[in-house]
Amino acid sequence: MDFFQAEERAKRRTGWLIALFSLAVCGTVLAVYVATRFALHLAGKGVLDQLWPYFWEPRLFWNVAVYTLLLICAASLYKTRAVSASADAIALGLGGRLLDPNTHDPHERRLLNVVEEMAIASGVPVPAVHLLPAEPGINAFAVGLDPSRSSIAVTDGCLRMLSRDELQGVVAHEFSHLLNGDARINLRLLGLVHGILVIGLIGSMILRTLRAGDSGKRKLNPGGIGAVVFVGAALYLIGSVGVFFTRLIKAAVCRQRELLADASGVQFTRNPAGLAGALKKIGGLDQGSRLLAARAEEASHFYFSEGMGRWTSLLSTHPPLLERIRLLDPQFQGALAGGQLSPVALEEEVAGVAAAVPVSRAVPAPARSVVSSVGALGEQHIAYAQSLVARIPQRLRESIREPWVARAVVLALVLDRKPETRAAQMNALVSVGDPHLADQVARASTALQTAPVEARLPLVDLALPALRRLSRAQYTQLRAALDRMIRADARIELFEYTLQRVLLRHLAAQFEPQGQLPPAGPPMDVAMALSILLSMLAHAGAADSAEAAHAFEAAGGELSPGRFRLALLARQQCDLRALDRALARLRETAPRLRAEVIGACAAAVATDGTVTVAEGELLRAISDSLGCPMPPLLPGQGVAAIRPSGGAARARAG
């Protein structure tokens, strides 16, 4: 899967979606005008034959159009904001519950392990995980405007009826929706459908009010009563027909995406039998993938498989089950015996994280391979994630799921190895106001000594679900503590910058939903932003100006020839405030240009053909800042583990 092509396709699909929805809204406006015109004529005791010559009244039409559009847009915006404010909203609305990160239930523990492995392998924060305990069918869905605000939910049937390979295939399918923008489109679809649905809800409310208020009818003349009844019935019918057509649009948009998500899930796991096995079990279960929740219909386009019974395939949001299975398993004969399934027997590895899997050590690091890895992962990434997580001490791995421990661990990651700097950082912690924080960070630092250095950012990914459970005051305290520790020696190391940017970018999405202020400074064009970014990277790994110039030239070779006039800036001009502004400017560019930018960044740090751990972490932070999730770079034979004390890995704080 090409992430940048998928992002462009997602934008085109959004454009088509808006166009089709606009047509549906126009039809709704015309229908409401017709209903209003008839109602006014009935209220005035007019004869229908006398209506037609005066049917068109421009002033009335524009009044109806404006108020109808305002109502639809307000309802759509309200619904979209309501479900976007929290990734938990849809799962909780369907009767779900957030899984306890420290659960001792072996099925739940297995699910959390699979999600954690997939998140680390794909280079995104670990999403919230929900269970729908009252749903015996096999289904799942992913929700999120972006990786910072995402959630994955599975039904009880999915949790207990699937083997680990089958569960991994389903989770990979859902991760593909998060990575290629489908989950964001699904949220918009939900809001758009609700905007037209509210017309029908108003009509239904009018009819219920008339039935409940018999005494009020006596105060109205017969024509008035007829007009009100007509308006209520007409609005209910208009809303119902409008929702029918918007569901047709929703189904047409969703069906092809499900096939693409199946293909991406197989690409991620290289195990088509796992995903095919899950689909076969759906076909062999009496309940299938149907959901029982009262509000299951409104989120039907989110599901892994068809969640509702359909009387016509036109309304189906998913391709036929047999078609999906045959695409994954060409030898499938089409026999799916219905019945009841028994929960699977759990493998021994479920009690903890998957055991370490050998990973190939000979992986090249050319710029083009780095670009192609963005938003895409393979079985080697998943195997590497399993191996990496298994090498993190078990006690640390389990305790980091608690908010207070997670906070101490991320702060301990920036502790310097030099005694004098470390002492200054610990003194800075004392000034934050929490008397226990310094001791907690010291204990976390001891636990981190046995963790592999390449696990630093994956540890942040694992800590994010717990950190999201902090209060706003605790988040503010964490942010202040991190900033004081980083600035304790008046210099900011590139790893410190990397950690701070990744951590605060994903936490700010929850704790600062109004958005952070853009970095201060004059407007910056794309050429200057590229010069700052590539100059910073060129100097970061260079021993002298000649090496920096060589790295900068290699980076420029990955950009479109002649498009930008770039200049290598002096090391003194490469401060981190300027880098923040540059990344903010480049985040606004088109997907294809961002692909070139990431390729240029990879070329700047890999002029020797390999990427160090520190360079890989910085690439991950840059890619993340540009909205392009990057899987961890698989370690090649020449990759070195650069500790934070390295002199070349420092930059001016600005």
Residue, then its C-alpha position, 0 to 999 in steps of 0.5 A: m500500500d502506497f500511503f501517499q497515493a492512499e492519502e490522495r485517494a482519500k481526499r478524492r473520495t472526500g470530494w466525491l462524498i461532498a458532491l454526492f451529499s450536496l446533491a442529496v441536500c439539494g433534493t431535500v431542500l426542494a422536497v421541504y419547499v414543496a411540503t411547506r408550499f402545500a402546508l401553507h395552501l392547506a392552512g389557508k383552506g385553498v383548493l389544490d387546483q388553485l395552487w399550481p399557478y402560484f406554486w413558485e414563490p422565490r422569496l419563500f423558496w430561499n427562506v426554506a432553503v436557508y433554514t433547511l441548509l442551516l439545520i442540516c449543516a448544524a446537525s452534521l457539524y454537531k454529530t461530527r464534533a460529538v464523535s470526533a471529540s473522543a475516540d471512545a464515543i462510538a464504542l461506548g454508544l454501542g455498549g462497549r467498555l474500555l479494556d483495562p490495560n492490566t487485565h488478567d483475562p487471557h483473551e483480553r490480554r491477547l487482544l491488547n498484545v496484538v494491538e500493541e505489536m501492530a501499533i509499534a510495527s506501523g509507527v503509530p501510538v497505541p490506540a484505545v481498545h474497547l470490547l463490546p461484551a454483549e455482542p456474540g457476533i464476530n465483528a470489529f471497527a476502528v475510529g479516529l480522525d488521526p492516529s493521535r485520537s484513534s480507537i479499535a473495538v471488537t465484539d465478544g465473539c471476535l475476542r473469543m472465537l478467533s485464533r491469534d492469527e485470525l485476530q491479528g488479521v482482523v486488527a491489521h484490517e482495521f489498522s489499514h483503515l486508520l493508516n489510509g484515512d478511511a476512519r476519518i472519512n467514516l466519521r464524516l459520513l456519520g455526520l453527513v447522514h445525521g444531518i439529513l436524518v434530523i429532518g425526519l426526526i423533526g417530522s416524527m417529533i411533530l407527529r408525536t406531539l400531535r398525538a400527545g396533545d389532543s386538547g390542543k387540536r381543538k384550538l386549531n381550525p381543521g385546516g391548521i390541523g391538517a397542515v401541521v399533520f401534513v408537515g409532520a408526515a412530509l418531513y418524516l417521509i423526506g427525512s426517511v427518503g433522504v437517509f435512504f439515498t445517503r445510505l446508498i451513497k455510504a454503501a457505494v463509498c464503503r464497499q471498495r474500501e473494504l476490499l482494499a483494507d483486506a488486501s492491506g491487512v494481508q500485506f501487513t501480516r503476509n498471512p491471508a489464511g488468518l483473515a480468510g479464517a476470520l471471514k469463514k468463521i463469520g459465515g459459519l456462525d449463526q449470529g454471523s457478524r450482526l450487532l444487536a445494539a440499538r444504535a448499530e445501524e448508524a455506525s454500520h460503515f465502520y464495521f469489519s463485516e456487515g453488521m446489519g441484516r439487509w433486504t437489498s445488496l444496494l444498502s450493503t456497506h460490505p462486499p459479499l462475504l463469499e467474494r471476500i473469502r475467495l479473493l483471499d483463498p482461491q481454493f475455497q469451495g464456498a461451503l459455510a455450514g451454519g451453527q455455533l462455534s466454541p471459544v478457541a483454546l489460547e496459546e501459551e504466549v497469551a499470558g504475556v507478550a509474544a515471544a521474540v521472533p528472529v528478524s533479518r539483520a541485513v536490511p538496506a536503508p536507501a531513501r526510496s525504501v524509507v518512503s515506501s515504508v510510510g503507512a505500510l508494514g510487513e510481516q518483518h515489521i510485526a516480527y521486529a515489534q514482537s521481538l522488541v517488546a519481548r526484550i523490554p523487561q516484563r515488569l517495566r512492560e506491565s507497570i508502564r500501563e499505569p499513568w503515574v509509572a508511564r509519566a515517570v518512564v517518559l521523563a526518565l528517558v531524557l535523563d542524561r548520563k553525565p552526573e552534573t547534567r543529571a543532577a540539574q535535571m533532578n533538581a528541575l523536577v523538584s521545582v515542578g511541585d510534586p514531591h514524589l516525582a523525582d523519586q519515581v523518575a529515579r526508579a524508572s531510570t533504573a528499570l530502563q537500564t536493561a531495556p534496549v536503546e532502540a525501544r525508547l520511542p516504542l516505550v513512548d507508544l506503549a505509555l501513551p494510552a496510560l498518559r491519556r488517562l491523566s487529568r488536564a492538570q497532570y498533563t500540564q505538570l508533565r509538560a512543564a517537567l519535561d521542558r525543564m528537564i530538557r533545558a536543564d543544561a541549556r542545550i537540547e539533544l536531538f533525541e530530547y527534541t524527538l521525544q518531546r515532539v512525538l509525545l506532546r503532538h499526540l497528547a495535545a490532540q486530547f488535552e488541547p483539542q482547540g489546537q496549539l498556537p503555530p510557532a512564532g515567526p514570520p511567514m515561511d515559504v516551502a524552499m526556506a522550510l526545506s533548507i532549514l530541515l535538510s540543513m539541520l539533518a545534514h549537520a546533525g550527523a556530520a563531523d565537518s562542513a564537507e560531510a554536511a555539504h555532501a549530505f545536503e546535496a544527497a538530500g536535494g537529489e531526492l526532490s523534484p529537479g529545479r523546483f526549489r532553490l535550496a541553500l545549506l545553512a550554517r550550523q548556527q542558523c539551525d535552531l529548533r525553533a526554526l525547525d518547528r516552524a519549518l515542519a509546521r509549514l511542510r505539514e501543509t503541503a501536498p502528499r506527494l511533496r511530503a513523500e519527497v521531503i521524507g525521502a530527502c530527510a532519509a538521504a541526508v542521514a543515510t549518506d553512508g548507507t545505514v541509519t543509526v538508532a538516533e537518526g531513525e528516531l529523528l526520522r520517525a519524529i519528522s515523518d510523524s510531524l508531517g502526518c505520515p506514520m513511519p514503521p521502525l527502521l529495521p536494524g541493518q548490520g551497520v546500525a549503531a546505538i547512539r546514546p544521548s551523550g553523543g556530541a554530534a546529536r546536539a542542537r541549539a535550543g534557540 
